Amino acid sequence: MRFKPELTNDDLKAIYDRNPGSSDVRALLWEVARLRALALPAHDYFCQGSSSTALILADSLRTMLENKLVIHEQSRLKD
């Protein structure tokens, strides 16, 4: 699947500003925010190499991923 180019924070804010009363847009933007927040520790983990800090970051990242609904949904599909 090919994705469209990534959106910046300014792009996301502009989308909200064009749809300030939309609860659907607000819900989608919160989902985007959650996923963007997950990308940051993942990036930090890969930048740390194999240090002890990387192990701490990996454990934190694993915990964050285990709590994501998409992981639980995918697990149910496999069962």
PDB file of N, CA, C and O in Angstrom:
ATOM      1  N   MET A   1       0.846  -1.169   0.000  1.00  0.00           N
ATOM      2  CA  MET A   1       0.000   0.000   0.000  1.00  0.00           C
ATOM      3  C   MET A   1       0.897   1.238   0.000  1.00  0.00           C
ATOM      4  O   MET A   1       1.838   1.333   0.788  1.00  0.00           O
ATOM      5  N   ARG A   2       0.608   2.146  -0.855  1.00  0.00           N
ATOM      6  CA  ARG A   2       1.357   3.403  -0.882  1.00  0.00           C
ATOM      7  C   ARG A   2       0.612   4.452  -0.073  1.00  0.00           C
ATOM      8  O   ARG A   2      -0.603   4.613  -0.193  1.00  0.00           O
ATOM      9  N   PHE A   3       1.357   5.147   0.739  1.00  0.00           N
ATOM     10  CA  PHE A   3       0.778   6.192   1.566  1.00  0.00           C
ATOM     11  C   PHE A   3       1.036   7.547   0.937  1.00  0.00           C
ATOM     12  O   PHE A   3       1.993   7.725   0.182  1.00  0.00           O
ATOM     13  N   LYS A   4       0.181   8.490   1.253  1.00  0.00           N
ATOM     14  CA  LYS A   4       0.421   9.875   0.867  1.00  0.00           C
ATOM     15  C   LYS A   4       1.550  10.410   1.745  1.00  0.00           C
ATOM     16  O   LYS A   4       1.871   9.800   2.765  1.00  0.00           O
ATOM     17  N   PRO A   5       2.158  11.539   1.371  1.00  0.00           N
ATOM     18  CA  PRO A   5       3.232  12.112   2.196  1.00  0.00           C
ATOM     19  C   PRO A   5       2.766  12.361   3.630  1.00  0.00           C
ATOM     20  O   PRO A   5       1.593  12.631   3.885  1.00  0.00           O
ATOM     21  N   GLU A   6       3.712  12.264   4.550  1.00  0.00           N
ATOM     22  CA  GLU A   6       3.400  12.483   5.964  1.00  0.00           C
ATOM     23  C   GLU A   6       2.935  13.912   6.198  1.00  0.00           C
ATOM     24  O   GLU A   6       3.269  14.827   5.445  1.00  0.00           O
ATOM     25  N   LEU A   7       2.161  14.079   7.253  1.00  0.00           N
ATOM     26  CA  LEU A   7       1.664  15.393   7.625  1.00  0.00           C
ATOM     27  C   LEU A   7       2.497  15.964   8.764  1.00  0.00           C
ATOM     28  O   LEU A   7       2.917  15.240   9.667  1.00  0.00           O
ATOM     29  N   THR A   8       2.726  17.255   8.711  1.00  0.00           N
ATOM     30  CA  THR A   8       3.445  17.947   9.777  1.00  0.00           C
ATOM     31  C   THR A   8       2.458  18.327  10.881  1.00  0.00           C
ATOM     32  O   THR A   8       1.245  18.206  10.713  1.00  0.00           O
ATOM     33  N   ASN A   9       2.991  18.784  11.999  1.00  0.00           N
ATOM     34  CA  ASN A   9       2.115  19.293  13.063  1.00  0.00           C
ATOM     35  C   ASN A   9       1.254  20.431  12.536  1.00  0.00           C
ATOM     36  O   ASN A   9       0.071  20.522  12.861  1.00  0.00           O
ATOM     37  N   ASP A  10       1.854  21.305  11.716  1.00  0.00           N
ATOM     38  CA  ASP A  10       1.096  22.420  11.140  1.00  0.00           C
ATOM     39  C   ASP A  10      -0.028  21.913  10.227  1.00  0.00           C
ATOM     40  O   ASP A  10      -1.128  22.466  10.229  1.00  0.00           O
ATOM     41  N   ASP A  11       0.253  20.856   9.443  1.00  0.00           N
ATOM     42  CA  ASP A  11      -0.789  20.267   8.587  1.00  0.00           C
ATOM     43  C   ASP A  11      -1.953  19.752   9.430  1.00  0.00           C
ATOM     44  O   ASP A  11      -3.119  19.981   9.109  1.00  0.00           O
ATOM     45  N   LEU A  12      -1.617  19.050  10.518  1.00  0.00           N
ATOM     46  CA  LEU A  12      -2.652  18.500  11.384  1.00  0.00           C
ATOM     47  C   LEU A  12      -3.479  19.600  12.039  1.00  0.00           C
ATOM     48  O   LEU A  12      -4.701  19.493  12.153  1.00  0.00           O
ATOM     49  N   LYS A  13      -2.795  20.656  12.468  1.00  0.00           N
ATOM     50  CA  LYS A  13      -3.511  21.788  13.068  1.00  0.00           C
ATOM     51  C   LYS A  13      -4.431  22.435  12.049  1.00  0.00           C
ATOM     52  O   LYS A  13      -5.552  22.819  12.384  1.00  0.00           O
ATOM     53  N   ALA A  14      -3.975  22.560  10.808  1.00  0.00           N
ATOM     54  CA  ALA A  14      -4.812  23.154   9.760  1.00  0.00           C
ATOM     55  C   ALA A  14      -6.053  22.300   9.504  1.00  0.00           C
ATOM     56  O   ALA A  14      -7.136  22.838   9.274  1.00  0.00           O
ATOM     57  N   ILE A  15      -5.906  20.995   9.540  1.00  0.00           N
ATOM     58  CA  ILE A  15      -7.059  20.105   9.370  1.00  0.00           C
ATOM     59  C   ILE A  15      -8.065  20.348  10.487  1.00  0.00           C
ATOM     60  O   ILE A  15      -9.267  20.447  10.240  1.00  0.00           O
ATOM     61  N   TYR A  16      -7.567  20.445  11.715  1.00  0.00           N
ATOM     62  CA  TYR A  16      -8.474  20.711  12.834  1.00  0.00           C
ATOM     63  C   TYR A  16      -9.139  22.075  12.671  1.00  0.00           C
ATOM     64  O   TYR A  16     -10.342  22.212  12.892  1.00  0.00           O
ATOM     65  N   ASP A  17      -8.354  23.085  12.285  1.00  0.00           N
ATOM     66  CA  ASP A  17      -8.904  24.434  12.139  1.00  0.00           C
ATOM     67  C   ASP A  17      -9.992  24.492  11.070  1.00  0.00           C
ATOM     68  O   ASP A  17     -10.913  25.303  11.169  1.00  0.00           O
ATOM     69  N   ARG A  18      -9.897  23.651  10.060  1.00  0.00           N
ATOM     70  CA  ARG A  18     -10.929  23.614   9.015  1.00  0.00           C
ATOM     71  C   ARG A  18     -12.172  22.845   9.478  1.00  0.00           C
ATOM     72  O   ARG A  18     -13.241  22.975   8.882  1.00  0.00           O
ATOM     73  N   ASN A  19     -12.031  22.044  10.543  1.00  0.00           N
ATOM     74  CA  ASN A  19     -13.124  21.195  11.028  1.00  0.00           C
ATOM     75  C   ASN A  19     -13.242  21.260  12.547  1.00  0.00           C
ATOM     76  O   ASN A  19     -13.249  20.215  13.199  1.00  0.00           O
ATOM     77  N   PRO A  20     -13.335  22.451  13.128  1.00  0.00           N
ATOM     78  CA  PRO A  20     -13.260  22.550  14.592  1.00  0.00           C
ATOM     79  C   PRO A  20     -14.397  21.875  15.337  1.00  0.00           C
ATOM     80  O   PRO A  20     -14.220  21.494  16.494  1.00  0.00           O
ATOM     81  N   GLY A  21     -15.539  21.715  14.725  1.00  0.00           N
ATOM     82  CA  GLY A  21     -16.667  21.120  15.431  1.00  0.00           C
ATOM     83  C   GLY A  21     -16.838  19.635  15.181  1.00  0.00           C
ATOM     84  O   GLY A  21     -17.777  19.024  15.691  1.00  0.00           O
ATOM     85  N   SER A  22     -15.939  19.045  14.399  1.00  0.00           N
ATOM     86  CA  SER A  22     -16.105  17.637  14.029  1.00  0.00           C
ATOM     87  C   SER A  22     -15.503  16.713  15.084  1.00  0.00           C
ATOM     88  O   SER A  22     -14.292  16.696  15.303  1.00  0.00           O
ATOM     89  N   SER A  23     -16.378  15.946  15.731  1.00  0.00           N
ATOM     90  CA  SER A  23     -15.872  14.988  16.724  1.00  0.00           C
ATOM     91  C   SER A  23     -15.099  13.862  16.034  1.00  0.00           C
ATOM     92  O   SER A  23     -14.188  13.287  16.631  1.00  0.00           O
ATOM     93  N   ASP A  24     -15.449  13.541  14.787  1.00  0.00           N
ATOM     94  CA  ASP A  24     -14.716  12.514  14.049  1.00  0.00           C
ATOM     95  C   ASP A  24     -13.291  12.968  13.747  1.00  0.00           C
ATOM     96  O   ASP A  24     -12.341  12.203  13.915  1.00  0.00           O
ATOM     97  N   VAL A  25     -13.147  14.209  13.303  1.00  0.00           N
ATOM     98  CA  VAL A  25     -11.801  14.740  13.029  1.00  0.00           C
ATOM     99  C   VAL A  25     -10.993  14.782  14.309  1.00  0.00           C
ATOM    100  O   VAL A  25      -9.817  14.420  14.321  1.00  0.00           O
ATOM    101  N   ARG A  26     -11.618  15.222  15.381  1.00  0.00           N
ATOM    102  CA  ARG A  26     -10.918  15.281  16.674  1.00  0.00           C
ATOM    103  C   ARG A  26     -10.450  13.885  17.098  1.00  0.00           C
ATOM    104  O   ARG A  26      -9.318  13.725  17.555  1.00  0.00           O
ATOM    105  N   ALA A  27     -11.310  12.879  16.950  1.00  0.00           N
ATOM    106  CA  ALA A  27     -10.938  11.510  17.318  1.00  0.00           C
ATOM    107  C   ALA A  27      -9.780  11.007  16.460  1.00  0.00           C
ATOM    108  O   ALA A  27      -8.851  10.384  16.973  1.00  0.00           O
ATOM    109  N   LEU A  28      -9.834  11.272  15.176  1.00  0.00           N
ATOM    110  CA  LEU A  28      -8.739  10.843  14.294  1.00  0.00           C
ATOM    111  C   LEU A  28      -7.428  11.552  14.625  1.00  0.00           C
ATOM    112  O   LEU A  28      -6.360  10.941  14.587  1.00  0.00           O
ATOM    113  N   LEU A  29      -7.511  12.831  14.946  1.00  0.00           N
ATOM    114  CA  LEU A  29      -6.289  13.557  15.294  1.00  0.00           C
ATOM    115  C   LEU A  29      -5.692  13.055  16.607  1.00  0.00           C
ATOM    116  O   LEU A  29      -4.471  13.033  16.763  1.00  0.00           O
ATOM    117  N   TRP A  30      -6.547  12.652  17.555  1.00  0.00           N
ATOM    118  CA  TRP A  30      -6.019  12.057  18.786  1.00  0.00           C
ATOM    119  C   TRP A  30      -5.322  10.736  18.485  1.00  0.00           C
ATOM    120  O   TRP A  30      -4.290  10.430  19.082  1.00  0.00           O
ATOM    121  N   GLU A  31      -5.875   9.957  17.569  1.00  0.00           N
ATOM    122  CA  GLU A  31      -5.235   8.699  17.192  1.00  0.00           C
ATOM    123  C   GLU A  31      -3.883   8.961  16.532  1.00  0.00           C
ATOM    124  O   GLU A  31      -2.906   8.266  16.811  1.00  0.00           O
ATOM    125  N   VAL A  32      -3.831   9.951  15.668  1.00  0.00           N
ATOM    126  CA  VAL A  32      -2.563  10.334  15.037  1.00  0.00           C
ATOM    127  C   VAL A  32      -1.564  10.767  16.108  1.00  0.00           C
ATOM    128  O   VAL A  32      -0.390  10.401  16.048  1.00  0.00           O
ATOM    129  N   ALA A  33      -2.022  11.537  17.077  1.00  0.00           N
ATOM    130  CA  ALA A  33      -1.135  11.999  18.157  1.00  0.00           C
ATOM    131  C   ALA A  33      -0.572  10.820  18.946  1.00  0.00           C
ATOM    132  O   ALA A  33       0.612  10.799  19.281  1.00  0.00           O
ATOM    133  N   ARG A  34      -1.429   9.836  19.242  1.00  0.00           N
ATOM    134  CA  ARG A  34      -0.952   8.652  19.970  1.00  0.00           C
ATOM    135  C   ARG A  34       0.116   7.909  19.178  1.00  0.00           C
ATOM    136  O   ARG A  34       1.129   7.490  19.738  1.00  0.00           O
ATOM    137  N   LEU A  35      -0.106   7.746  17.888  1.00  0.00           N
ATOM    138  CA  LEU A  35       0.861   7.022  17.057  1.00  0.00           C
ATOM    139  C   LEU A  35       2.153   7.813  16.880  1.00  0.00           C
ATOM    140  O   LEU A  35       3.240   7.234  16.859  1.00  0.00           O
ATOM    141  N   ARG A  36       2.038   9.119  16.754  1.00  0.00           N
ATOM    142  CA  ARG A  36       3.240   9.955  16.651  1.00  0.00           C
ATOM    143  C   ARG A  36       4.040   9.883  17.955  1.00  0.00           C
ATOM    144  O   ARG A  36       5.271   9.870  17.930  1.00  0.00           O
ATOM    145  N   ALA A  37       3.340   9.837  19.089  1.00  0.00           N
ATOM    146  CA  ALA A  37       4.023   9.730  20.378  1.00  0.00           C
ATOM    147  C   ALA A  37       4.746   8.391  20.498  1.00  0.00           C
ATOM    148  O   ALA A  37       5.762   8.309  21.189  1.00  0.00           O
ATOM    149  N   LEU A  38       4.261   7.370  19.861  1.00  0.00           N
ATOM    150  CA  LEU A  38       4.918   6.066  19.868  1.00  0.00           C
ATOM    151  C   LEU A  38       6.173   6.074  18.988  1.00  0.00           C
ATOM    152  O   LEU A  38       7.148   5.383  19.287  1.00  0.00           O
ATOM    153  N   ALA A  39       6.146   6.841  17.926  1.00  0.00           N
ATOM    154  CA  ALA A  39       7.290   6.899  17.012  1.00  0.00           C
ATOM    155  C   ALA A  39       8.529   7.495  17.689  1.00  0.00           C
ATOM    156  O   ALA A  39       9.650   7.092  17.375  1.00  0.00           O
ATOM    157  N   LEU A  40       8.352   8.419  18.586  1.00  0.00           N
ATOM    158  CA  LEU A  40       9.500   9.075  19.226  1.00  0.00           C
ATOM    159  C   LEU A  40      10.344   8.114  20.059  1.00  0.00           C
ATOM    160  O   LEU A  40      11.559   8.077  19.864  1.00  0.00           O
ATOM    161  N   PRO A  41       9.763   7.328  20.985  1.00  0.00           N
ATOM    162  CA  PRO A  41      10.608   6.390  21.728  1.00  0.00           C
ATOM    163  C   PRO A  41      11.170   5.290  20.830  1.00  0.00           C
ATOM    164  O   PRO A  41      12.255   4.772  21.099  1.00  0.00           O
ATOM    165  N   ALA A  42      10.456   4.930  19.780  1.00  0.00           N
ATOM    166  CA  ALA A  42      10.989   3.928  18.846  1.00  0.00           C
ATOM    167  C   ALA A  42      12.238   4.474  18.167  1.00  0.00           C
ATOM    168  O   ALA A  42      13.234   3.765  18.024  1.00  0.00           O
ATOM    169  N   HIS A  43      12.183   5.704  17.760  1.00  0.00           N
ATOM    170  CA  HIS A  43      13.350   6.344  17.145  1.00  0.00           C
ATOM    171  C   HIS A  43      14.512   6.413  18.129  1.00  0.00           C
ATOM    172  O   HIS A  43      15.649   6.096  17.779  1.00  0.00           O
ATOM    173  N   ASP A  44      14.224   6.826  19.358  1.00  0.00           N
ATOM    174  CA  ASP A  44      15.270   6.897  20.383  1.00  0.00           C
ATOM    175  C   ASP A  44      15.914   5.532  20.599  1.00  0.00           C
ATOM    176  O   ASP A  44      17.133   5.431  20.734  1.00  0.00           O
ATOM    177  N   TYR A  45      15.096   4.487  20.633  1.00  0.00           N
ATOM    178  CA  TYR A  45      15.615   3.131  20.823  1.00  0.00           C
ATOM    179  C   TYR A  45      16.618   2.772  19.735  1.00  0.00           C
ATOM    180  O   TYR A  45      17.716   2.301  20.034  1.00  0.00           O
ATOM    181  N   PHE A  46      16.255   2.987  18.492  1.00  0.00           N
ATOM    182  CA  PHE A  46      17.145   2.607  17.397  1.00  0.00           C
ATOM    183  C   PHE A  46      18.386   3.479  17.329  1.00  0.00           C
ATOM    184  O   PHE A  46      19.413   3.048  16.805  1.00  0.00           O
ATOM    185  N   CYS A  47      18.310   4.691  17.846  1.00  0.00           N
ATOM    186  CA  CYS A  47      19.488   5.569  17.861  1.00  0.00           C
ATOM    187  C   CYS A  47      20.475   5.196  18.966  1.00  0.00           C
ATOM    188  O   CYS A  47      21.629   5.622  18.923  1.00  0.00           O
ATOM    189  N   GLN A  48      20.043   4.411  19.952  1.00  0.00           N
ATOM    190  CA  GLN A  48      20.894   4.082  21.090  1.00  0.00           C
ATOM    191  C   GLN A  48      21.812   2.892  20.827  1.00  0.00           C
ATOM    192  O   GLN A  48      22.713   2.626  21.623  1.00  0.00           O
ATOM    193  N   GLY A  49      21.601   2.177  19.735  1.00  0.00           N
ATOM    194  CA  GLY A  49      22.439   1.012  19.457  1.00  0.00           C
ATOM    195  C   GLY A  49      22.159  -0.088  20.456  1.00  0.00           C
ATOM    196  O   GLY A  49      21.002  -0.435  20.693  1.00  0.00           O
ATOM    197  N   SER A  50      23.205  -0.637  21.042  1.00  0.00           N
ATOM    198  CA  SER A  50      23.028  -1.761  21.970  1.00  0.00           C
ATOM    199  C   SER A  50      23.397  -1.390  23.403  1.00  0.00           C
ATOM    200  O   SER A  50      23.810  -2.248  24.183  1.00  0.00           O
ATOM    201  N   SER A  51      23.251  -0.137  23.742  1.00  0.00           N
ATOM    202  CA  SER A  51      23.595   0.302  25.097  1.00  0.00           C
ATOM    203  C   SER A  51      22.541  -0.147  26.105  1.00  0.00           C
ATOM    204  O   SER A  51      21.469  -0.626  25.736  1.00  0.00           O
ATOM    205  N   SER A  52      22.868   0.017  27.381  1.00  0.00           N
ATOM    206  CA  SER A  52      21.892  -0.325  28.423  1.00  0.00           C
ATOM    207  C   SER A  52      20.685   0.602  28.337  1.00  0.00           C
ATOM    208  O   SER A  52      19.572   0.203  28.681  1.00  0.00           O
ATOM    209  N   THR A  53      20.894   1.824  27.886  1.00  0.00           N
ATOM    210  CA  THR A  53      19.771   2.737  27.690  1.00  0.00           C
ATOM    211  C   THR A  53      18.824   2.184  26.635  1.00  0.00           C
ATOM    212  O   THR A  53      17.606   2.318  26.754  1.00  0.00           O
ATOM    213  N   ALA A  54      19.393   1.557  25.593  1.00  0.00           N
ATOM    214  CA  ALA A  54      18.565   0.970  24.540  1.00  0.00           C
ATOM    215  C   ALA A  54      17.677  -0.135  25.106  1.00  0.00           C
ATOM    216  O   ALA A  54      16.525  -0.281  24.697  1.00  0.00           O
ATOM    217  N   LEU A  55      18.212  -0.910  26.047  1.00  0.00           N
ATOM    218  CA  LEU A  55      17.410  -1.977  26.652  1.00  0.00           C
ATOM    219  C   LEU A  55      16.240  -1.412  27.449  1.00  0.00           C
ATOM    220  O   LEU A  55      15.137  -1.957  27.417  1.00  0.00           O
ATOM    221  N   ILE A  56      16.484  -0.328  28.157  1.00  0.00           N
ATOM    222  CA  ILE A  56      15.419   0.328  28.914  1.00  0.00           C
ATOM    223  C   ILE A  56      14.370   0.883  27.955  1.00  0.00           C
ATOM    224  O   ILE A  56      13.169   0.730  28.178  1.00  0.00           O
ATOM    225  N   LEU A  57      14.838   1.532  26.881  1.00  0.00           N
ATOM    226  CA  LEU A  57      13.916   2.070  25.889  1.00  0.00           C
ATOM    227  C   LEU A  57      13.130   0.958  25.204  1.00  0.00           C
ATOM    228  O   LEU A  57      11.938   1.115  24.939  1.00  0.00           O
ATOM    229  N   ALA A  58      13.788  -0.165  24.915  1.00  0.00           N
ATOM    230  CA  ALA A  58      13.112  -1.292  24.268  1.00  0.00           C
ATOM    231  C   ALA A  58      12.010  -1.837  25.167  1.00  0.00           C
ATOM    232  O   ALA A  58      10.919  -2.153  24.690  1.00  0.00           O
ATOM    233  N   ASP A  59      12.284  -1.950  26.451  1.00  0.00           N
ATOM    234  CA  ASP A  59      11.270  -2.442  27.384  1.00  0.00           C
ATOM    235  C   ASP A  59      10.091  -1.483  27.460  1.00  0.00           C
ATOM    236  O   ASP A  59       8.936  -1.908  27.483  1.00  0.00           O
ATOM    237  N   SER A  60      10.385  -0.200  27.499  1.00  0.00           N
ATOM    238  CA  SER A  60       9.329   0.810  27.525  1.00  0.00           C
ATOM    239  C   SER A  60       8.508   0.759  26.241  1.00  0.00           C
ATOM    240  O   SER A  60       7.280   0.836  26.277  1.00  0.00           O
ATOM    241  N   LEU A  61       9.185   0.632  25.124  1.00  0.00           N
ATOM    242  CA  LEU A  61       8.507   0.555  23.834  1.00  0.00           C
ATOM    243  C   LEU A  61       7.623  -0.688  23.745  1.00  0.00           C
ATOM    244  O   LEU A  61       6.498  -0.624  23.249  1.00  0.00           O
ATOM    245  N   ARG A  62       8.138  -1.813  24.226  1.00  0.00           N
ATOM    246  CA  ARG A  62       7.363  -3.056  24.224  1.00  0.00           C
ATOM    247  C   ARG A  62       6.085  -2.884  25.057  1.00  0.00           C
ATOM    248  O   ARG A  62       5.014  -3.330  24.646  1.00  0.00           O
ATOM    249  N   THR A  63       6.194  -2.258  26.193  1.00  0.00           N
ATOM    250  CA  THR A  63       5.039  -2.015  27.047  1.00  0.00           C
ATOM    251  C   THR A  63       4.026  -1.118  26.340  1.00  0.00           C
ATOM    252  O   THR A  63       2.823  -1.374  26.378  1.00  0.00           O
ATOM    253  N   MET A  64       4.522  -0.074  25.699  1.00  0.00           N
ATOM    254  CA  MET A  64       3.630   0.825  24.970  1.00  0.00           C
ATOM    255  C   MET A  64       2.894   0.072  23.863  1.00  0.00           C
ATOM    256  O   MET A  64       1.695   0.267  23.663  1.00  0.00           O
ATOM    257  N   LEU A  65       3.612  -0.782  23.153  1.00  0.00           N
ATOM    258  CA  LEU A  65       3.006  -1.530  22.054  1.00  0.00           C
ATOM    259  C   LEU A  65       1.989  -2.550  22.552  1.00  0.00           C
ATOM    260  O   LEU A  65       0.945  -2.744  21.929  1.00  0.00           O
ATOM    261  N   GLU A  66       2.289  -3.196  23.664  1.00  0.00           N
ATOM    262  CA  GLU A  66       1.372  -4.191  24.211  1.00  0.00           C
ATOM    263  C   GLU A  66       0.029  -3.580  24.575  1.00  0.00           C
ATOM    264  O   GLU A  66      -0.992  -4.266  24.569  1.00  0.00           O
ATOM    265  N   ASN A  67       0.029  -2.300  24.888  1.00  0.00           N
ATOM    266  CA  ASN A  67      -1.202  -1.627  25.291  1.00  0.00           C
ATOM    267  C   ASN A  67      -1.972  -1.031  24.113  1.00  0.00           C
ATOM    268  O   ASN A  67      -3.032  -0.439  24.311  1.00  0.00           O
ATOM    269  N   LYS A  68      -1.461  -1.175  22.904  1.00  0.00           N
ATOM    270  CA  LYS A  68      -2.132  -0.609  21.733  1.00  0.00           C
ATOM    271  C   LYS A  68      -3.246  -1.528  21.256  1.00  0.00           C
ATOM    272  O   LYS A  68      -3.068  -2.740  21.144  1.00  0.00           O
ATOM    273  N   LEU A  69      -4.384  -0.936  20.982  1.00  0.00           N
ATOM    274  CA  LEU A  69      -5.556  -1.678  20.546  1.00  0.00           C
ATOM    275  C   LEU A  69      -5.280  -2.465  19.272  1.00  0.00           C
ATOM    276  O   LEU A  69      -5.760  -3.589  19.127  1.00  0.00           O
ATOM    277  N   VAL A  70      -4.522  -1.898  18.354  1.00  0.00           N
ATOM    278  CA  VAL A  70      -4.246  -2.592  17.094  1.00  0.00           C
ATOM    279  C   VAL A  70      -3.521  -3.916  17.336  1.00  0.00           C
ATOM    280  O   VAL A  70      -3.732  -4.872  16.589  1.00  0.00           O
ATOM    281  N   ILE A  71      -2.689  -3.990  18.343  1.00  0.00           N
ATOM    282  CA  ILE A  71      -1.974  -5.221  18.675  1.00  0.00           C
ATOM    283  C   ILE A  71      -2.981  -6.271  19.160  1.00  0.00           C
ATOM    284  O   ILE A  71      -2.920  -7.433  18.759  1.00  0.00           O
ATOM    285  N   HIS A  72      -3.899  -5.850  20.022  1.00  0.00           N
ATOM    286  CA  HIS A  72      -4.922  -6.774  20.523  1.00  0.00           C
ATOM    287  C   HIS A  72      -5.859  -7.230  19.407  1.00  0.00           C
ATOM    288  O   HIS A  72      -6.252  -8.396  19.355  1.00  0.00           O
ATOM    289  N   GLU A  73      -6.215  -6.304  18.517  1.00  0.00           N
ATOM    290  CA  GLU A  73      -7.084  -6.666  17.398  1.00  0.00           C
ATOM    291  C   GLU A  73      -6.399  -7.677  16.487  1.00  0.00           C
ATOM    292  O   GLU A  73      -7.030  -8.636  16.044  1.00  0.00           O
ATOM    293  N   GLN A  74      -5.132  -7.476  16.206  1.00  0.00           N
ATOM    294  CA  GLN A  74      -4.378  -8.379  15.337  1.00  0.00           C
ATOM    295  C   GLN A  74      -4.245  -9.767  15.979  1.00  0.00           C
ATOM    296  O   GLN A  74      -4.328 -10.784  15.291  1.00  0.00           O
ATOM    297  N   SER A  75      -4.040  -9.799  17.288  1.00  0.00           N
ATOM    298  CA  SER A  75      -3.938 -11.065  17.995  1.00  0.00           C
ATOM    299  C   SER A  75      -5.230 -11.865  17.882  1.00  0.00           C
ATOM    300  O   SER A  75      -5.194 -13.082  17.701  1.00  0.00           O
ATOM    301  N   ARG A  76      -6.354 -11.198  17.986  1.00  0.00           N
ATOM    302  CA  ARG A  76      -7.642 -11.874  17.864  1.00  0.00           C
ATOM    303  C   ARG A  76      -7.850 -12.424  16.457  1.00  0.00           C
ATOM    304  O   ARG A  76      -8.453 -13.484  16.291  1.00  0.00           O
ATOM    305  N   LEU A  77      -7.359 -11.716  15.449  1.00  0.00           N
ATOM    306  CA  LEU A  77      -7.497 -12.201  14.068  1.00  0.00           C
ATOM    307  C   LEU A  77      -6.708 -13.478  13.832  1.00  0.00           C
ATOM    308  O   LEU A  77      -7.110 -14.326  13.035  1.00  0.00           O
ATOM    309  N   LYS A  78      -5.577 -13.614  14.528  1.00  0.00           N
ATOM    310  CA  LYS A  78      -4.736 -14.812  14.375  1.00  0.00           C
ATOM    311  C   LYS A  78      -5.336 -16.030  15.055  1.00  0.00           C
ATOM    312  O   LYS A  78      -5.073 -17.165  14.658  1.00  0.00           O
ATOM    313  N   ASP A  79      -6.152 -15.788  16.093  1.00  0.00           N
ATOM    314  CA  ASP A  79      -6.743 -16.914  16.853  1.00  0.00           C
ATOM    315  C   ASP A  79      -7.834 -17.619  16.092  1.00  0.00           C
ATOM    316  O   ASP A  79      -8.419 -18.577  16.596  1.00  0.00           O
TER     317      ASP A  79
END
